[in-house]
């Protein structure tokens, strides 16, 4: 019963969503990752690192922003 249900769920999902080979973009090859996004991610990572080195309210506000 479970195998049949699993098969049907996968069949419907494949028809609705298509099928991928299981490989996605790696690193900077992402379709949405441009220079603006990369700089914002890098800034957030730096703020995150600062946050745990120094428990300052201003740094926490920077990180949240």
C-alpha positions as CSV (number, residue, x, y, z in Angstrom):
1,X,0.0,0.0,0.0
2,X,2.8,2.5,1.0
3,X,4.8,1.7,-2.2
4,X,1.8,2.3,-4.4
5,X,1.0,5.6,-2.6
6,X,4.6,6.7,-2.8
7,X,4.7,5.9,-6.5
8,X,1.5,7.9,-7.2
9,X,2.7,10.9,-5.1
10,X,6.0,11.0,-7.0
11,X,4.2,10.6,-10.3
12,X,1.9,13.6,-9.7
13,X,4.8,15.7,-8.3
14,X,6.9,14.9,-11.4
15,X,4.1,15.9,-13.7
16,X,3.4,19.1,-11.8
17,X,7.0,20.2,-11.0
18,X,9.2,18.5,-13.5
19,X,12.3,16.5,-12.7
20,X,15.8,17.7,-11.9
21,X,19.0,15.8,-12.2
22,X,19.8,16.5,-8.6
23,X,22.5,19.0,-9.3
24,X,22.1,22.7,-8.4
25,X,24.3,25.7,-9.0
26,X,27.4,25.8,-6.9
27,X,28.9,28.9,-5.2
28,X,28.7,32.0,-7.4
29,X,27.1,30.2,-10.3
30,X,23.6,30.7,-8.8
31,X,21.2,32.5,-11.2
32,X,20.2,35.1,-8.6
33,X,23.6,35.7,-7.1
34,X,25.0,38.9,-8.5
35,X,27.5,41.4,-7.1
36,X,24.8,43.2,-5.1
37,X,23.6,40.0,-3.4
38,X,27.1,38.8,-2.8
39,X,28.2,42.1,-1.1
40,X,25.1,42.0,1.1
41,X,25.7,38.4,2.1
42,X,29.4,39.2,2.8
43,X,28.3,42.2,5.0
44,X,25.9,40.1,6.9
45,X,28.5,37.4,7.6
46,X,30.9,40.1,8.8
47,X,28.3,41.5,11.1
48,X,27.5,38.0,12.4
49,X,31.1,37.4,13.2
50,X,31.4,40.8,15.0
51,X,28.2,40.1,17.0
52,X,29.7,37.1,18.7
53,X,33.1,38.7,19.4
54,X,31.5,41.8,21.0
55,X,28.1,41.8,22.7
56,X,27.4,45.4,21.7
57,X,23.8,46.7,21.1
58,X,25.0,48.8,18.0
59,X,26.6,45.7,16.5
60,X,23.4,43.7,17.1
61,X,21.3,46.4,15.4
62,X,23.8,46.3,12.4
63,X,23.4,42.6,12.1
64,X,19.6,42.7,12.2
65,X,19.6,45.4,9.5
